[in-house]
Every structure is written in C-alpha cells, then in structure tokens.
C-alpha cells in the first residue's frame, strides 16, 4: 500500500524522485510519521575493537574537517 500511494507522487508528467529513506518531504506526512533519532550500534571483538575505534575517530575527524572547511569558505577563503 505504501509503494502504491507513493507511486502516485511520481506518476505526474514531469520526472520526480521518490525517497522512502531519510528526509522530511511533504508526501511522507500523510502517514503522520513519528520522528526518531537514527542510531548505530557497532559491535567488535577484543581483537578488532582498536581498529573499530580508529575507524570511528577517522570518521569524526573527517566530519569535523568538513565543518571547518565550510566555515572557512563562508568567511571568504579560497576554494580548491
């Protein structure tokens, strides 16, 4: 039923996109969804726990780097 109702959204003359994943598109409000925070649980064994920690730190550093570059560009810095 969900796909059938959502297909009506994409059935118009102009090409459209339908996303059933993340997002706050108006056509998803028909079912009155309840917003929840997306969380992930990472599981590791003792031998792989240090590697998992390194990956988590790498992701956090890249995310922080993107924020800093964005702020720097907004202040008028030169882009690559």
mmCIF file of the N, C-alpha and C atoms, coordinates in Angstrom:
data_MODEL
# 
_entry.id   MODEL 
# 
loop_
_atom_site.group_PDB 
_atom_site.id 
_atom_site.type_symbol 
_atom_site.label_atom_id 
_atom_site.label_alt_id 
_atom_site.label_comp_id 
_atom_site.label_asym_id 
_atom_site.label_entity_id 
_atom_site.label_seq_id 
_atom_site.pdbx_PDB_ins_code 
_atom_site.Cartn_x 
_atom_site.Cartn_y 
_atom_site.Cartn_z 
_atom_site.occupancy 
_atom_site.B_iso_or_equiv 
_atom_site.pdbx_formal_charge 
_atom_site.auth_seq_id 
_atom_site.auth_comp_id 
_atom_site.auth_asym_id 
_atom_site.auth_atom_id 
_atom_site.pdbx_PDB_model_num 
ATOM 1   N N  . UNK A 1 1  ? 0.818  -1.182 0.000   1.00 0.00 ? 1  UNK A N  1 
ATOM 2   C CA . UNK A 1 1  ? 0.000  0.000  0.000   1.00 0.00 ? 1  UNK A CA 1 
ATOM 3   C C  . UNK A 1 1  ? 0.864  1.249  0.000   1.00 0.00 ? 1  UNK A C  1 
ATOM 4   N N  . UNK A 1 2  ? 1.961  1.205  0.743   1.00 0.00 ? 2  UNK A N  1 
ATOM 5   C CA . UNK A 1 2  ? 2.849  2.359  0.810   1.00 0.00 ? 2  UNK A CA 1 
ATOM 6   C C  . UNK A 1 2  ? 3.424  2.684  -0.560  1.00 0.00 ? 2  UNK A C  1 
ATOM 7   N N  . UNK A 1 3  ? 3.928  1.673  -1.239  1.00 0.00 ? 3  UNK A N  1 
ATOM 8   C CA . UNK A 1 3  ? 4.512  1.901  -2.562  1.00 0.00 ? 3  UNK A CA 1 
ATOM 9   C C  . UNK A 1 3  ? 3.461  2.373  -3.560  1.00 0.00 ? 3  UNK A C  1 
ATOM 10  N N  . UNK A 1 4  ? 2.256  1.841  -3.474  1.00 0.00 ? 4  UNK A N  1 
ATOM 11  C CA . UNK A 1 4  ? 1.202  2.254  -4.389  1.00 0.00 ? 4  UNK A CA 1 
ATOM 12  C C  . UNK A 1 4  ? 0.854  3.724  -4.177  1.00 0.00 ? 4  UNK A C  1 
ATOM 13  N N  . UNK A 1 5  ? 0.735  4.135  -2.922  1.00 0.00 ? 5  UNK A N  1 
ATOM 14  C CA . UNK A 1 5  ? 0.402  5.534  -2.627  1.00 0.00 ? 5  UNK A CA 1 
ATOM 15  C C  . UNK A 1 5  ? 1.544  6.459  -3.036  1.00 0.00 ? 5  UNK A C  1 
ATOM 16  N N  . UNK A 1 6  ? 2.767  6.031  -2.808  1.00 0.00 ? 6  UNK A N  1 
ATOM 17  C CA . UNK A 1 6  ? 3.916  6.863  -3.164  1.00 0.00 ? 6  UNK A CA 1 
ATOM 18  C C  . UNK A 1 6  ? 4.120  6.914  -4.669  1.00 0.00 ? 6  UNK A C  1 
ATOM 19  N N  . UNK A 1 7  ? 3.716  5.873  -5.380  1.00 0.00 ? 7  UNK A N  1 
ATOM 20  C CA . UNK A 1 7  ? 3.851  5.865  -6.836  1.00 0.00 ? 7  UNK A CA 1 
ATOM 21  C C  . UNK A 1 7  ? 2.994  6.955  -7.459  1.00 0.00 ? 7  UNK A C  1 
ATOM 22  N N  . UNK A 1 8  ? 1.881  7.302  -6.824  1.00 0.00 ? 8  UNK A N  1 
ATOM 23  C CA . UNK A 1 8  ? 1.056  8.391  -7.329  1.00 0.00 ? 8  UNK A CA 1 
ATOM 24  C C  . UNK A 1 8  ? 1.836  9.699  -7.322  1.00 0.00 ? 8  UNK A C  1 
ATOM 25  N N  . UNK A 1 9  ? 2.722  9.862  -6.354  1.00 0.00 ? 9  UNK A N  1 
ATOM 26  C CA . UNK A 1 9  ? 3.542  11.073 -6.263  1.00 0.00 ? 9  UNK A CA 1 
ATOM 27  C C  . UNK A 1 9  ? 4.467  11.184 -7.478  1.00 0.00 ? 9  UNK A C  1 
ATOM 28  N N  . UNK A 1 10 ? 4.978  10.070 -7.954  1.00 0.00 ? 10 UNK A N  1 
ATOM 29  C CA . UNK A 1 10 ? 5.924  10.093 -9.071  1.00 0.00 ? 10 UNK A CA 1 
ATOM 30  C C  . UNK A 1 10 ? 5.236  9.922  -10.414 1.00 0.00 ? 10 UNK A C  1 
ATOM 31  N N  . UNK A 1 11 ? 3.938  9.763  -10.442 1.00 0.00 ? 11 UNK A N  1 
ATOM 32  C CA . UNK A 1 11 ? 3.240  9.485  -11.686 1.00 0.00 ? 11 UNK A CA 1 
ATOM 33  C C  . UNK A 1 11 ? 2.864  10.711 -12.503 1.00 0.00 ? 11 UNK A C  1 
ATOM 34  N N  . UNK A 1 12 ? 3.284  11.893 -12.102 1.00 0.00 ? 12 UNK A N  1 
ATOM 35  C CA . UNK A 1 12 ? 2.933  13.109 -12.837 1.00 0.00 ? 12 UNK A CA 1 
ATOM 36  C C  . UNK A 1 12 ? 3.716  13.193 -14.147 1.00 0.00 ? 12 UNK A C  1 
ATOM 37  N N  . UNK A 1 13 ? 3.445  14.242 -14.916 1.00 0.00 ? 13 UNK A N  1 
ATOM 38  C CA . UNK A 1 13 ? 4.086  14.402 -16.225 1.00 0.00 ? 13 UNK A CA 1 
ATOM 39  C C  . UNK A 1 13 ? 5.590  14.636 -16.121 1.00 0.00 ? 13 UNK A C  1 
ATOM 40  N N  . UNK A 1 14 ? 6.003  15.512 -15.195 1.00 0.00 ? 14 UNK A N  1 
ATOM 41  C CA . UNK A 1 14 ? 7.436  15.785 -15.095 1.00 0.00 ? 14 UNK A CA 1 
ATOM 42  C C  . UNK A 1 14 ? 8.116  14.707 -14.256 1.00 0.00 ? 14 UNK A C  1 
ATOM 43  N N  . UNK A 1 15 ? 9.386  14.433 -14.519 1.00 0.00 ? 15 UNK A N  1 
ATOM 44  C CA . UNK A 1 15 ? 10.091 13.404 -13.745 1.00 0.00 ? 15 UNK A CA 1 
ATOM 45  C C  . UNK A 1 15 ? 10.283 13.859 -12.296 1.00 0.00 ? 15 UNK A C  1 
ATOM 46  N N  . UNK A 1 16 ? 10.060 12.959 -11.373 1.00 0.00 ? 16 UNK A N  1 
ATOM 47  C CA . UNK A 1 16 ? 10.216 13.230 -9.950  1.00 0.00 ? 16 UNK A CA 1 
ATOM 48  C C  . UNK A 1 16 ? 11.007 12.104 -9.309  1.00 0.00 ? 16 UNK A C  1 
ATOM 49  N N  . UNK A 1 17 ? 11.389 12.341 -8.069  1.00 0.00 ? 17 UNK A N  1 
ATOM 50  C CA . UNK A 1 17 ? 12.145 11.351 -7.315  1.00 0.00 ? 17 UNK A CA 1 
ATOM 51  C C  . UNK A 1 17 ? 11.362 10.970 -6.074  1.00 0.00 ? 17 UNK A C  1 
ATOM 52  N N  . UNK A 1 18 ? 11.371 9.712  -5.745  1.00 0.00 ? 18 UNK A N  1 
ATOM 53  C CA . UNK A 1 18 ? 10.697 9.214  -4.554  1.00 0.00 ? 18 UNK A CA 1 
ATOM 54  C C  . UNK A 1 18 ? 11.744 8.600  -3.637  1.00 0.00 ? 18 UNK A C  1 
ATOM 55  N N  . UNK A 1 19 ? 11.815 9.089  -2.408  1.00 0.00 ? 19 UNK A N  1 
ATOM 56  C CA . UNK A 1 19 ? 12.751 8.551  -1.436  1.00 0.00 ? 19 UNK A CA 1 
ATOM 57  C C  . UNK A 1 19 ? 11.966 8.026  -0.245  1.00 0.00 ? 19 UNK A C  1 
ATOM 58  N N  . UNK A 1 20 ? 12.104 6.757  0.050   1.00 0.00 ? 20 UNK A N  1 
ATOM 59  C CA . UNK A 1 20 ? 11.444 6.181  1.214   1.00 0.00 ? 20 UNK A CA 1 
ATOM 60  C C  . UNK A 1 20 ? 12.395 6.116  2.411   1.00 0.00 ? 20 UNK A C  1 
ATOM 61  N N  . UNK A 1 21 ? 13.538 6.725  2.260   1.00 0.00 ? 21 UNK A N  1 
ATOM 62  C CA . UNK A 1 21 ? 14.512 6.717  3.342   1.00 0.00 ? 21 UNK A CA 1 
ATOM 63  C C  . UNK A 1 21 ? 14.416 8.010  4.140   1.00 0.00 ? 21 UNK A C  1 
ATOM 64  N N  . UNK A 1 22 ? 15.548 8.608  4.438   1.00 0.00 ? 22 UNK A N  1 
ATOM 65  C CA . UNK A 1 22 ? 15.568 9.819  5.242   1.00 0.00 ? 22 UNK A CA 1 
ATOM 66  C C  . UNK A 1 22 ? 14.974 10.992 4.493   1.00 0.00 ? 22 UNK A C  1 
ATOM 67  N N  . UNK A 1 23 ? 14.549 11.984 5.255   1.00 0.00 ? 23 UNK A N  1 
ATOM 68  C CA . UNK A 1 23 ? 14.056 13.201 4.654   1.00 0.00 ? 23 UNK A CA 1 
ATOM 69  C C  . UNK A 1 23 ? 12.712 13.595 5.223   1.00 0.00 ? 23 UNK A C  1 
ATOM 70  N N  . UNK A 1 24 ? 12.382 14.846 5.032   1.00 0.00 ? 24 UNK A N  1 
ATOM 71  C CA . UNK A 1 24 ? 11.143 15.387 5.575   1.00 0.00 ? 24 UNK A CA 1 
ATOM 72  C C  . UNK A 1 24 ? 10.268 15.897 4.431   1.00 0.00 ? 24 UNK A C  1 
ATOM 73  N N  . UNK A 1 25 ? 10.106 15.097 3.398   1.00 0.00 ? 25 UNK A N  1 
ATOM 74  C CA . UNK A 1 25 ? 9.307  15.506 2.254   1.00 0.00 ? 25 UNK A CA 1 
ATOM 75  C C  . UNK A 1 25 ? 7.825  15.505 2.633   1.00 0.00 ? 25 UNK A C  1 
ATOM 76  N N  . UNK A 1 26 ? 7.072  16.462 2.086   1.00 0.00 ? 26 UNK A N  1 
ATOM 77  C CA . UNK A 1 26 ? 5.654  16.591 2.449   1.00 0.00 ? 26 UNK A CA 1 
ATOM 78  C C  . UNK A 1 26 ? 4.822  15.343 2.169   1.00 0.00 ? 26 UNK A C  1 
ATOM 79  N N  . UNK A 1 27 ? 5.129  14.590 1.113   1.00 0.00 ? 27 UNK A N  1 
ATOM 80  C CA . UNK A 1 27 ? 4.304  13.431 0.795   1.00 0.00 ? 27 UNK A CA 1 
ATOM 81  C C  . UNK A 1 27 ? 4.451  12.311 1.817   1.00 0.00 ? 27 UNK A C  1 
ATOM 82  N N  . UNK A 1 28 ? 5.454  12.395 2.686   1.00 0.00 ? 28 UNK A N  1 
ATOM 83  C CA . UNK A 1 28 ? 5.632  11.389 3.729   1.00 0.00 ? 28 UNK A CA 1 
ATOM 84  C C  . UNK A 1 28 ? 4.794  11.699 4.966   1.00 0.00 ? 28 UNK A C  1 
ATOM 85  N N  . UNK A 1 29 ? 4.237  12.898 5.047   1.00 0.00 ? 29 UNK A N  1 
ATOM 86  C CA . UNK A 1 29 ? 3.475  13.303 6.228   1.00 0.00 ? 29 UNK A CA 1 
ATOM 87  C C  . UNK A 1 29 ? 2.065  12.700 6.238   1.00 0.00 ? 29 UNK A C  1 
ATOM 88  N N  . UNK A 1 30 ? 1.648  12.109 5.136   1.00 0.00 ? 30 UNK A N  1 
ATOM 89  C CA . UNK A 1 30 ? 0.311  11.521 5.041   1.00 0.00 ? 30 UNK A CA 1 
ATOM 90  C C  . UNK A 1 30 ? 0.080  10.463 6.127   1.00 0.00 ? 30 UNK A C  1 
ATOM 91  N N  . UNK A 1 31 ? 1.132  9.733  6.473   1.00 0.00 ? 31 UNK A N  1 
ATOM 92  C CA . UNK A 1 31 ? 1.010  8.649  7.459   1.00 0.00 ? 31 UNK A CA 1 
ATOM 93  C C  . UNK A 1 31 ? 1.323  9.120  8.877   1.00 0.00 ? 31 UNK A C  1 
ATOM 94  N N  . UNK A 1 32 ? 1.490  10.417 9.060   1.00 0.00 ? 32 UNK A N  1 
ATOM 95  C CA . UNK A 1 32 ? 1.826  11.018 10.353  1.00 0.00 ? 32 UNK A CA 1 
ATOM 96  C C  . UNK A 1 32 ? 2.988  10.275 11.020  1.00 0.00 ? 32 UNK A C  1 
ATOM 97  N N  . UNK A 1 33 ? 4.159  10.303 10.415  1.00 0.00 ? 33 UNK A N  1 
ATOM 98  C CA . UNK A 1 33 ? 5.296  9.570  10.981  1.00 0.00 ? 33 UNK A CA 1 
ATOM 99  C C  . UNK A 1 33 ? 5.764  10.194 12.295  1.00 0.00 ? 33 UNK A C  1 
ATOM 100 N N  . UNK A 1 34 ? 6.336  9.366  13.123  1.00 0.00 ? 34 UNK A N  1 
ATOM 101 C CA . UNK A 1 34 ? 6.885  9.823  14.392  1.00 0.00 ? 34 UNK A CA 1 
ATOM 102 C C  . UNK A 1 34 ? 8.397  9.944  14.239  1.00 0.00 ? 34 UNK A C  1 
ATOM 103 N N  . UNK A 1 35 ? 8.947  11.157 14.335  1.00 0.00 ? 35 UNK A N  1 
ATOM 104 C CA . UNK A 1 35 ? 10.393 11.329 14.158  1.00 0.00 ? 35 UNK A CA 1 
ATOM 105 C C  . UNK A 1 35 ? 11.177 10.609 15.254  1.00 0.00 ? 35 UNK A C  1 
ATOM 106 N N  . UNK A 1 36 ? 12.226 9.924  14.859  1.00 0.00 ? 36 UNK A N  1 
ATOM 107 C CA . UNK A 1 36 ? 13.130 9.264  15.798  1.00 0.00 ? 36 UNK A CA 1 
ATOM 108 C C  . UNK A 1 36 ? 14.556 9.539  15.371  1.00 0.00 ? 36 UNK A C  1 
ATOM 109 N N  . UNK A 1 37 ? 15.465 9.497  16.321  1.00 0.00 ? 37 UNK A N  1 
ATOM 110 C CA . UNK A 1 37 ? 16.873 9.722  16.041  1.00 0.00 ? 37 UNK A CA 1 
ATOM 111 C C  . UNK A 1 37 ? 17.484 8.433  15.505  1.00 0.00 ? 37 UNK A C  1 
ATOM 112 N N  . UNK A 1 38 ? 18.233 8.546  14.420  1.00 0.00 ? 38 UNK A N  1 
ATOM 113 C CA . UNK A 1 38 ? 18.899 7.390  13.840  1.00 0.00 ? 38 UNK A CA 1 
ATOM 114 C C  . UNK A 1 38 ? 20.161 7.093  14.644  1.00 0.00 ? 38 UNK A C  1 
ATOM 115 N N  . UNK A 1 39 ? 20.309 5.860  15.094  1.00 0.00 ? 39 UNK A N  1 
ATOM 116 C CA . UNK A 1 39 ? 21.471 5.470  15.874  1.00 0.00 ? 39 UNK A CA 1 
ATOM 117 C C  . UNK A 1 39 ? 22.055 4.189  15.310  1.00 0.00 ? 39 UNK A C  1 
ATOM 118 N N  . UNK A 1 40 ? 23.359 4.031  15.513  1.00 0.00 ? 40 UNK A N  1 
ATOM 119 C CA . UNK A 1 40 ? 24.032 2.809  15.085  1.00 0.00 ? 40 UNK A CA 1 
ATOM 120 C C  . UNK A 1 40 ? 24.758 2.205  16.264  1.00 0.00 ? 40 UNK A C  1 
ATOM 121 N N  . UNK A 1 41 ? 24.774 0.900  16.302  1.00 0.00 ? 41 UNK A N  1 
ATOM 122 C CA . UNK A 1 41 ? 25.489 0.172  17.337  1.00 0.00 ? 41 UNK A CA 1 
ATOM 123 C C  . UNK A 1 41 ? 26.589 -0.622 16.640  1.00 0.00 ? 41 UNK A C  1 
ATOM 124 N N  . UNK A 1 42 ? 27.829 -0.310 16.994  1.00 0.00 ? 42 UNK A N  1 
ATOM 125 C CA . UNK A 1 42 ? 28.965 -1.004 16.388  1.00 0.00 ? 42 UNK A CA 1 
ATOM 126 C C  . UNK A 1 42 ? 29.442 -2.096 17.341  1.00 0.00 ? 42 UNK A C  1 
ATOM 127 N N  . UNK A 1 43 ? 29.518 -3.305 16.826  1.00 0.00 ? 43 UNK A N  1 
ATOM 128 C CA . UNK A 1 43 ? 29.957 -4.434 17.634  1.00 0.00 ? 43 UNK A CA 1 
ATOM 129 C C  . UNK A 1 43 ? 31.334 -4.876 17.168  1.00 0.00 ? 43 UNK A C  1 
ATOM 130 N N  . UNK A 1 44 ? 32.198 -5.197 18.121  1.00 0.00 ? 44 UNK A N  1 
ATOM 131 C CA . UNK A 1 44 ? 33.545 -5.643 17.766  1.00 0.00 ? 44 UNK A CA 1 
ATOM 132 C C  . UNK A 1 44 ? 34.033 -6.641 18.813  1.00 0.00 ? 44 UNK A C  1 
ATOM 133 N N  . UNK A 1 45 ? 34.909 -7.514 18.374  1.00 0.00 ? 45 UNK A N  1 
ATOM 134 C CA . UNK A 1 45 ? 35.568 -8.426 19.307  1.00 0.00 ? 45 UNK A CA 1 
ATOM 135 C C  . UNK A 1 45 ? 36.787 -7.709 19.886  1.00 0.00 ? 45 UNK A C  1 
ATOM 136 N N  . UNK A 1 46 ? 37.392 -8.319 20.887  1.00 0.00 ? 46 UNK A N  1 
ATOM 137 C CA . UNK A 1 46 ? 38.545 -7.681 21.539  1.00 0.00 ? 46 UNK A CA 1 
ATOM 138 C C  . UNK A 1 46 ? 39.674 -7.379 20.552  1.00 0.00 ? 46 UNK A C  1 
ATOM 139 N N  . UNK A 1 47 ? 39.901 -8.280 19.624  1.00 0.00 ? 47 UNK A N  1 
ATOM 140 C CA . UNK A 1 47 ? 40.997 -8.070 18.668  1.00 0.00 ? 47 UNK A CA 1 
ATOM 141 C C  . UNK A 1 47 ? 40.699 -6.959 17.676  1.00 0.00 ? 47 UNK A C  1 
ATOM 142 N N  . UNK A 1 48 ? 39.441 -6.784 17.318  1.00 0.00 ? 48 UNK A N  1 
ATOM 143 C CA . UNK A 1 48 ? 39.097 -5.771 16.315  1.00 0.00 ? 48 UNK A CA 1 
ATOM 144 C C  . UNK A 1 48 ? 38.625 -4.455 16.928  1.00 0.00 ? 48 UNK A C  1 
ATOM 145 N N  . UNK A 1 49 ? 38.469 -4.398 18.244  1.00 0.00 ? 49 UNK A N  1 
ATOM 146 C CA . UNK A 1 49 ? 37.997 -3.171 18.894  1.00 0.00 ? 49 UNK A CA 1 
ATOM 147 C C  . UNK A 1 49 ? 38.918 -1.974 18.632  1.00 0.00 ? 49 UNK A C  1 
ATOM 148 N N  . UNK A 1 50 ? 40.252 -2.129 18.705  1.00 0.00 ? 50 UNK A N  1 
ATOM 149 C CA . UNK A 1 50 ? 41.110 -0.977 18.396  1.00 0.00 ? 50 UNK A CA 1 
ATOM 150 C C  . UNK A 1 50 ? 40.943 -0.478 16.954  1.00 0.00 ? 50 UNK A C  1 
ATOM 151 N N  . UNK A 1 51 ? 40.763 -1.395 16.031  1.00 0.00 ? 51 UNK A N  1 
ATOM 152 C CA . UNK A 1 51 ? 40.548 -0.997 14.639  1.00 0.00 ? 51 UNK A CA 1 
ATOM 153 C C  . UNK A 1 51 ? 39.215 -0.264 14.482  1.00 0.00 ? 51 UNK A C  1 
ATOM 154 N N  . UNK A 1 52 ? 38.202 -0.751 15.164  1.00 0.00 ? 52 UNK A N  1 
ATOM 155 C CA . UNK A 1 52 ? 36.897 -0.089 15.121  1.00 0.00 ? 52 UNK A CA 1 
ATOM 156 C C  . UNK A 1 52 ? 36.999 1.310  15.705  1.00 0.00 ? 52 UNK A C  1 
ATOM 157 N N  . UNK A 1 53 ? 37.740 1.452  16.796  1.00 0.00 ? 53 UNK A N  1 
ATOM 158 C CA . UNK A 1 53 ? 37.938 2.772  17.396  1.00 0.00 ? 53 UNK A CA 1 
ATOM 159 C C  . UNK A 1 53 ? 38.652 3.718  16.455  1.00 0.00 ? 53 UNK A C  1 
ATOM 160 N N  . UNK A 1 54 ? 39.640 3.194  15.717  1.00 0.00 ? 54 UNK A N  1 
ATOM 161 C CA . UNK A 1 54 ? 40.365 4.026  14.748  1.00 0.00 ? 54 UNK A CA 1 
ATOM 162 C C  . UNK A 1 54 ? 39.440 4.487  13.630  1.00 0.00 ? 54 UNK A C  1 
ATOM 163 N N  . UNK A 1 55 ? 38.573 3.628  13.177  1.00 0.00 ? 55 UNK A N  1 
ATOM 164 C CA . UNK A 1 55 ? 37.629 3.991  12.125  1.00 0.00 ? 55 UNK A CA 1 
ATOM 165 C C  . UNK A 1 55 ? 36.662 5.067  12.624  1.00 0.00 ? 55 UNK A C  1 
ATOM 166 N N  . UNK A 1 56 ? 36.167 4.908  13.830  1.00 0.00 ? 56 UNK A N  1 
ATOM 167 C CA . UNK A 1 56 ? 35.247 5.892  14.400  1.00 0.00 ? 56 UNK A CA 1 
ATOM 168 C C  . UNK A 1 56 ? 35.943 7.252  14.529  1.00 0.00 ? 56 UNK A C  1 
ATOM 169 N N  . UNK A 1 57 ? 37.193 7.259  14.988  1.00 0.00 ? 57 UNK A N  1 
ATOM 170 C CA . UNK A 1 57 ? 37.950 8.516  15.101  1.00 0.00 ? 57 UNK A CA 1 
ATOM 171 C C  . UNK A 1 57 ? 38.189 9.138  13.732  1.00 0.00 ? 57 UNK A C  1 
ATOM 172 N N  . UNK A 1 58 ? 38.480 8.309  12.731  1.00 0.00 ? 58 UNK A N  1 
ATOM 173 C CA . UNK A 1 58 ? 38.693 8.805  11.371  1.00 0.00 ? 58 UNK A CA 1 
ATOM 174 C C  . UNK A 1 58 ? 37.432 9.478  10.835  1.00 0.00 ? 58 UNK A C  1 
ATOM 175 N N  . UNK A 1 59 ? 36.299 8.854  11.048  1.00 0.00 ? 59 UNK A N  1 
ATOM 176 C CA . UNK A 1 59 ? 35.026 9.427  10.587  1.00 0.00 ? 59 UNK A CA 1 
ATOM 177 C C  . UNK A 1 59 ? 34.753 10.747 11.294  1.00 0.00 ? 59 UNK A C  1 
ATOM 178 N N  . UNK A 1 60 ? 34.985 10.791 12.593  1.00 0.00 ? 60 UNK A N  1 
ATOM 179 C CA . UNK A 1 60 ? 34.758 12.029 13.351  1.00 0.00 ? 60 UNK A CA 1 
ATOM 180 C C  . UNK A 1 60 ? 35.693 13.138 12.870  1.00 0.00 ? 60 UNK A C  1 
ATOM 181 N N  . UNK A 1 61 ? 36.952 12.805 12.604  1.00 0.00 ? 61 UNK A N  1 
ATOM 182 C CA . UNK A 1 61 ? 37.907 13.814 12.130  1.00 0.00 ? 61 UNK A CA 1 
ATOM 183 C C  . UNK A 1 61 ? 37.517 14.338 10.751  1.00 0.00 ? 61 UNK A C  1 
ATOM 184 N N  . UNK A 1 62 ? 37.090 13.451 9.867   1.00 0.00 ? 62 UNK A N  1 
ATOM 185 C CA . UNK A 1 62 ? 36.665 13.900 8.531   1.00 0.00 ? 62 UNK A CA 1 
ATOM 186 C C  . UNK A 1 62 ? 35.433 14.793 8.624   1.00 0.00 ? 62 UNK A C  1 
ATOM 187 N N  . UNK A 1 63 ? 34.497 14.417 9.469   1.00 0.00 ? 63 UNK A N  1 
ATOM 188 C CA . UNK A 1 63 ? 33.283 15.226 9.646   1.00 0.00 ? 63 UNK A CA 1 
ATOM 189 C C  . UNK A 1 63 ? 33.643 16.609 10.169  1.00 0.00 ? 63 UNK A C  1 
ATOM 190 N N  . UNK A 1 64 ? 34.526 16.667 11.171  1.00 0.00 ? 64 UNK A N  1 
ATOM 191 C CA . UNK A 1 64 ? 34.959 17.950 11.729  1.00 0.00 ? 64 UNK A CA 1 
ATOM 192 C C  . UNK A 1 64 ? 35.716 18.767 10.672  1.00 0.00 ? 64 UNK A C  1 
ATOM 193 N N  . UNK A 1 65 ? 36.523 18.100 9.866   1.00 0.00 ? 65 UNK A N  1 
ATOM 194 C CA . UNK A 1 65 ? 37.250 18.787 8.796   1.00 0.00 ? 65 UNK A CA 1 
ATOM 195 C C  . UNK A 1 65 ? 36.302 19.427 7.789   1.00 0.00 ? 65 UNK A C  1 
ATOM 196 N N  . UNK A 1 66 ? 35.246 18.729 7.438   1.00 0.00 ? 66 UNK A N  1 
ATOM 197 C CA . UNK A 1 66 ? 34.267 19.284 6.500   1.00 0.00 ? 66 UNK A CA 1 
ATOM 198 C C  . UNK A 1 66 ? 33.607 20.531 7.060   1.00 0.00 ? 66 UNK A C  1 
ATOM 199 N N  . UNK A 1 67 ? 33.288 20.494 8.359   1.00 0.00 ? 67 UNK A N  1 
ATOM 200 C CA . UNK A 1 67 ? 32.674 21.656 9.002   1.00 0.00 ? 67 UNK A CA 1 
ATOM 201 C C  . UNK A 1 67 ? 33.638 22.838 8.976   1.00 0.00 ? 67 UNK A C  1 
ATOM 202 N N  . UNK A 1 68 ? 34.907 22.602 9.295   1.00 0.00 ? 68 UNK A N  1 
ATOM 203 C CA . UNK A 1 68 ? 35.897 23.677 9.304   1.00 0.00 ? 68 UNK A CA 1 
ATOM 204 C C  . UNK A 1 68 ? 36.108 24.261 7.913   1.00 0.00 ? 68 UNK A C  1 
ATOM 205 N N  . UNK A 1 69 ? 36.179 23.414 6.898   1.00 0.00 ? 69 UNK A N  1 
ATOM 206 C CA . UNK A 1 69 ? 36.352 23.898 5.524   1.00 0.00 ? 69 UNK A CA 1 
ATOM 207 C C  . UNK A 1 69 ? 35.144 24.719 5.103   1.00 0.00 ? 69 UNK A C  1 
ATOM 208 N N  . UNK A 1 70 ? 33.943 24.282 5.442   1.00 0.00 ? 70 UNK A N  1 
ATOM 209 C CA . UNK A 1 70 ? 32.726 25.012 5.097   1.00 0.00 ? 70 UNK A CA 1 
ATOM 210 C C  . UNK A 1 70 ? 32.733 26.399 5.749   1.00 0.00 ? 70 UNK A C  1 
ATOM 211 N N  . UNK A 1 71 ? 33.091 26.457 7.033   1.00 0.00 ? 71 UNK A N  1 
ATOM 212 C CA . UNK A 1 71 ? 33.149 27.751 7.725   1.00 0.00 ? 71 UNK A CA 1 
ATOM 213 C C  . UNK A 1 71 ? 34.215 28.643 7.109   1.00 0.00 ? 71 UNK A C  1 
ATOM 214 N N  . UNK A 1 72 ? 35.351 28.074 6.748   1.00 0.00 ? 72 UNK A N  1 
ATOM 215 C CA . UNK A 1 72 ? 36.442 28.837 6.156   1.00 0.00 ? 72 UNK A CA 1 
ATOM 216 C C  . UNK A 1 72 ? 36.013 29.433 4.816   1.00 0.00 ? 72 UNK A C  1 
ATOM 217 N N  . UNK A 1 73 ? 35.313 28.646 4.007   1.00 0.00 ? 73 UNK A N  1 
ATOM 218 C CA . UNK A 1 73 ? 34.843 29.144 2.712   1.00 0.00 ? 73 UNK A CA 1 
ATOM 219 C C  . UNK A 1 73 ? 33.782 30.223 2.866   1.00 0.00 ? 73 UNK A C  1 
ATOM 220 N N  . UNK A 1 74 ? 32.920 30.081 3.883   1.00 0.00 ? 74 UNK A N  1 
ATOM 221 C CA . UNK A 1 74 ? 31.891 31.099 4.130   1.00 0.00 ? 74 UNK A CA 1 
ATOM 222 C C  . UNK A 1 74 ? 32.523 32.432 4.525   1.00 0.00 ? 74 UNK A C  1 
ATOM 223 N N  . UNK A 1 75 ? 33.684 32.393 5.128   1.00 0.00 ? 75 UNK A N  1 
ATOM 224 C CA . UNK A 1 75 ? 34.386 33.621 5.534   1.00 0.00 ? 75 UNK A CA 1 
ATOM 225 C C  . UNK A 1 75 ? 35.161 34.237 4.380   1.00 0.00 ? 75 UNK A C  1 
ATOM 226 N N  . UNK A 1 76 ? 35.165 33.587 3.241   1.00 0.00 ? 76 UNK A N  1 
ATOM 227 C CA . UNK A 1 76 ? 35.844 34.148 2.069   1.00 0.00 ? 76 UNK A CA 1 
ATOM 228 C C  . UNK A 1 76 ? 37.152 33.495 1.723   1.00 0.00 ? 76 UNK A C  1 
ATOM 229 N N  . UNK A 1 77 ? 37.409 32.318 2.263   1.00 0.00 ? 77 UNK A N  1 
ATOM 230 C CA . UNK A 1 77 ? 38.639 31.612 1.929   1.00 0.00 ? 77 UNK A CA 1 
ATOM 231 C C  . UNK A 1 77 ? 38.620 31.111 0.503   1.00 0.00 ? 77 UNK A C  1 
ATOM 232 N N  . UNK A 1 78 ? 39.787 30.862 -0.057  1.00 0.00 ? 78 UNK A N  1 
ATOM 233 C CA . UNK A 1 78 ? 39.879 30.343 -1.426  1.00 0.00 ? 78 UNK A CA 1 
ATOM 234 C C  . UNK A 1 78 ? 39.521 28.862 -1.434  1.00 0.00 ? 78 UNK A C  1 
ATOM 235 N N  . UNK A 1 79 ? 38.751 28.468 -2.426  1.00 0.00 ? 79 UNK A N  1 
ATOM 236 C CA . UNK A 1 79 ? 38.389 27.063 -2.581  1.00 0.00 ? 79 UNK A CA 1 
ATOM 237 C C  . UNK A 1 79 ? 39.403 26.330 -3.428  1.00 0.00 ? 79 UNK A C  1 
ATOM 238 N N  . UNK A 1 80 ? 39.391 24.996 -3.388  1.00 0.00 ? 80 UNK A N  1 
ATOM 239 C CA . UNK A 1 80 ? 40.341 24.218 -4.203  1.00 0.00 ? 80 UNK A CA 1 
ATOM 240 C C  . UNK A 1 80 ? 40.022 24.311 -5.657  1.00 0.00 ? 80 UNK A C  1 
# 
